[in-house]
Amino acid sequence: MTAQKEEQFFKKEKGCLIVISGPSCAGKGTVTEIVHQHCPDIKFSVSETTRKPRPMEKEGVDYFYQSVENFEKRIEENMYLEYAKVHGNYYGTPRDYVEKMIDGGYDVILEIDIQGAAQIRKTFKKAVYIFIAPPSMEELRRRIHSRGTETKEEMERRLSCAYEEMTNADDYSYIVINENKETAARQVRAIITAEKCRTERLINHVLEILKR
């Protein structure tokens, strides 16, 4: 099967929702970006946040930046598939975009926090849940420190939250240890490929073949 025919074949089915989360600085963003480079047809939902932009972040690429007032208004209007308040800032996933892409046969990756993943689980029970974990807490501390954007108190708070979040890893379908970003990205791509070949997703196609 050629790559073009394979793409057309899978688009006959609904797309997969891939939820990727894990503690701060586990490398979620880096891993998902590498996955996207190899799988450009996978859609990434751009979240909205009330957090201030970090250096090099772009509006509409990394996040859509909202005021607290606007974000809370959109919560009341049920405009988010999930939302959470993390480290004092709101983060939310626009509902319409995700549902439209999945119905159109596109796979969608959501890179979200632990709280957001728990909310998604209530709505999309058949989503693929991947937990990105650091190889050790020492390495996680090093990554947070090297980012250079947090005070000592903020860094300790993130480490404390990360420890708590790691205890939720058994809620996920898969765990990927991000010791090497390229290896971790390959593992995520392998998971997506395997999930798209599940019997429950393709059995109707097999039944159609039998009718011919």
C-alpha positions as CSV (number, residue, x, y, z in Angstrom):
1,M,0.0,0.0,0.0
2,T,1.4,3.4,-1.0
3,A,1.7,6.2,1.5
4,Q,-1.1,8.1,-0.3
5,K,-3.4,5.0,-0.4
6,E,-2.7,4.4,3.3
7,E,-3.7,7.9,4.2
8,Q,-6.9,7.6,2.2
9,F,-7.6,4.3,3.8
10,F,-7.3,5.5,7.4
11,K,-9.3,8.7,6.7
12,K,-12.3,6.5,6.1
13,E,-12.3,6.0,9.8
14,K,-12.5,8.6,12.5
15,G,-9.2,9.9,13.7
16,C,-7.5,9.0,16.9
17,L,-7.2,11.4,19.9
18,I,-3.8,11.0,21.4
19,V,-3.4,12.6,24.8
20,I,0.2,13.2,25.9
21,S,0.9,14.4,29.4
22,G,3.4,14.2,32.2
23,P,5.3,16.4,34.7
24,S,6.7,19.7,33.9
25,C,10.0,19.5,31.9
26,A,9.6,15.8,31.2
27,G,10.0,16.8,27.5
28,K,6.4,16.5,26.3
29,G,6.7,19.5,23.9
30,T,10.0,18.4,22.4
31,V,8.8,14.8,21.9
32,T,5.5,15.8,20.3
33,E,7.4,18.3,18.0
34,I,9.6,15.5,16.7
35,V,6.6,13.3,16.2
36,H,5.0,16.1,14.1
37,Q,8.1,16.4,12.0
38,H,7.8,12.8,11.0
39,C,4.0,12.7,10.8
40,P,3.0,16.1,9.4
41,D,-0.6,15.0,8.8
42,I,-1.2,14.6,12.6
43,K,-3.0,17.7,13.9
44,F,-2.0,19.5,17.0
45,S,-4.5,21.4,19.0
46,V,-3.3,24.8,20.1
47,S,-4.4,25.4,23.6
48,E,-5.5,28.7,25.1
49,T,-3.8,30.0,28.3
50,T,-3.8,33.0,30.6
51,R,0.0,32.5,31.2
52,K,2.3,35.2,29.9
53,P,4.2,34.2,26.7
54,R,7.7,32.9,27.2
55,P,10.6,34.1,25.0
56,M,10.4,32.6,21.5
57,E,6.7,31.5,21.9
58,K,4.3,32.6,19.2
59,E,0.7,33.5,19.3
60,G,-1.4,30.9,17.6
61,V,1.5,28.5,17.3
62,D,2.4,27.7,20.9
63,Y,-0.7,29.0,22.5
64,F,-3.6,31.5,22.1
65,Y,-3.1,33.9,25.0
66,Q,-6.3,35.1,26.8
67,S,-7.1,37.4,29.6
68,V,-8.4,35.8,32.8
69,E,-11.8,37.5,32.1
70,N,-12.1,36.2,28.6
71,F,-11.0,32.7,29.6
72,E,-13.6,32.4,32.4
73,K,-16.3,33.7,30.0
74,R,-15.4,30.9,27.6
75,I,-15.6,28.4,30.4
76,E,-19.2,29.5,31.1
77,E,-20.0,29.0,27.4
78,N,-18.6,25.4,27.4
79,M,-16.1,26.3,24.8
80,Y,-13.4,24.0,26.2
81,L,-13.0,20.3,25.8
82,E,-11.0,20.5,29.0
83,Y,-9.4,23.2,31.1
84,A,-7.4,23.4,34.2
85,K,-5.7,25.9,36.5
86,V,-2.0,25.0,36.8
87,H,0.6,27.1,38.8
88,G,-1.9,29.9,38.9
89,N,-2.7,30.0,35.2
90,Y,-5.6,28.7,33.1
91,Y,-5.0,26.3,30.2
92,G,-7.8,25.0,28.0
93,T,-8.4,23.0,24.8
94,P,-10.9,24.5,22.3
95,R,-13.7,21.9,21.8
96,D,-14.7,22.6,18.2
97,Y,-11.3,22.2,16.6
98,V,-10.6,18.8,18.1
99,E,-14.0,17.3,17.4
100,K,-14.0,18.6,13.8
101,M,-10.6,17.1,13.0
102,I,-11.4,13.7,14.6
103,D,-14.7,13.5,12.7
104,G,-12.7,14.3,9.5
105,G,-10.4,11.3,10.0
106,Y,-7.4,13.2,11.3
107,D,-5.4,12.1,14.3
108,V,-5.1,14.9,16.9
109,I,-2.4,15.1,19.6
110,L,-3.3,17.0,22.8
111,E,-0.2,17.9,24.9
112,I,-1.9,18.7,28.2
113,D,-1.3,18.5,32.0
114,I,-2.5,15.7,34.3
115,Q,-5.7,17.6,35.3
116,G,-6.6,18.1,31.7
117,A,-6.1,14.5,30.8
118,A,-8.4,13.4,33.6
119,Q,-11.1,15.6,32.2
120,I,-10.6,14.3,28.6
121,R,-10.9,10.8,30.0
122,K,-14.5,11.5,31.0
123,T,-15.5,12.5,27.4
124,F,-13.1,10.4,25.2
125,K,-12.8,7.0,26.9
126,K,-11.3,5.5,23.7
127,A,-8.5,8.1,23.4
128,V,-4.9,7.0,23.6
129,Y,-3.3,8.2,26.8
130,I,0.5,8.4,26.8
131,F,2.5,9.5,29.9
132,I,5.9,11.0,29.3
133,A,8.2,10.5,32.3
134,P,11.8,11.6,33.0
135,P,14.4,8.9,33.5
136,S,14.9,10.1,37.1
137,M,13.9,12.9,39.5
138,E,17.5,14.1,39.4
139,E,17.3,14.6,35.7
140,L,14.0,16.4,36.0
141,R,15.6,18.8,38.5
142,R,18.4,19.4,36.1
143,R,16.0,20.2,33.2
144,I,13.9,22.6,35.3
145,H,17.0,24.4,36.5
146,S,18.5,24.6,33.0
147,R,15.4,26.3,31.7
148,G,16.3,29.3,33.9
149,T,12.8,30.8,34.0
150,E,11.8,29.9,37.6
151,T,12.9,31.2,41.0
152,K,14.2,28.7,43.5
153,E,10.8,28.6,45.2
154,E,9.0,28.0,41.8
155,M,11.5,25.2,40.9
156,E,10.8,23.4,44.2
157,R,7.1,23.8,43.7
158,R,7.3,22.3,40.2
159,L,9.4,19.4,41.6
160,S,6.8,18.7,44.3
161,C,4.0,18.8,41.7
162,A,6.0,16.5,39.4
163,Y,6.4,13.9,42.2
164,E,2.7,13.9,42.8
165,E,1.9,13.7,39.1
166,M,4.2,10.7,38.6
167,T,2.0,8.8,41.0
168,N,-0.8,9.0,38.4
169,A,1.2,7.3,35.6
170,D,-0.9,4.1,36.0
171,D,-4.0,5.9,34.7
172,Y,-2.4,6.0,31.2
173,S,-2.5,3.5,28.4
174,Y,1.2,3.8,27.8
175,I,4.3,5.1,29.5
176,V,7.3,6.5,27.6
177,I,10.5,7.2,29.5
178,N,12.1,10.2,27.9
179,E,15.8,9.6,28.4
180,N,16.5,10.3,24.7
181,K,14.1,12.6,22.8
182,E,14.5,10.8,19.4
183,T,13.9,7.4,21.0
184,A,10.9,8.6,22.9
185,A,9.4,10.1,19.7
186,R,9.8,6.9,17.9
187,Q,8.0,5.0,20.7
188,V,5.1,7.5,20.5
189,R,4.9,7.0,16.7
190,A,4.9,3.3,17.2
191,I,2.0,3.6,19.7
192,I,0.0,5.7,17.3
193,T,0.5,3.2,14.4
194,A,-0.5,0.3,16.6
195,E,-3.6,2.0,17.9
196,K,-4.8,2.8,14.3
197,C,-4.6,-0.9,13.6
198,R,-6.8,-2.0,16.5
199,T,-9.5,-4.5,15.6
200,E,-12.3,-2.3,16.9
201,R,-11.2,0.4,14.5
202,L,-10.9,-1.7,11.3
203,I,-13.3,-4.6,11.8
204,N,-16.0,-2.9,9.7
205,H,-13.5,-2.6,6.8
206,V,-12.9,-6.3,7.0
207,L,-16.6,-7.0,7.0
208,E,-17.0,-4.9,3.9
209,I,-14.3,-6.9,2.1
210,L,-16.2,-10.1,2.9
211,K,-19.3,-8.7,1.2
212,R,-17.5,-8.0,-2.1
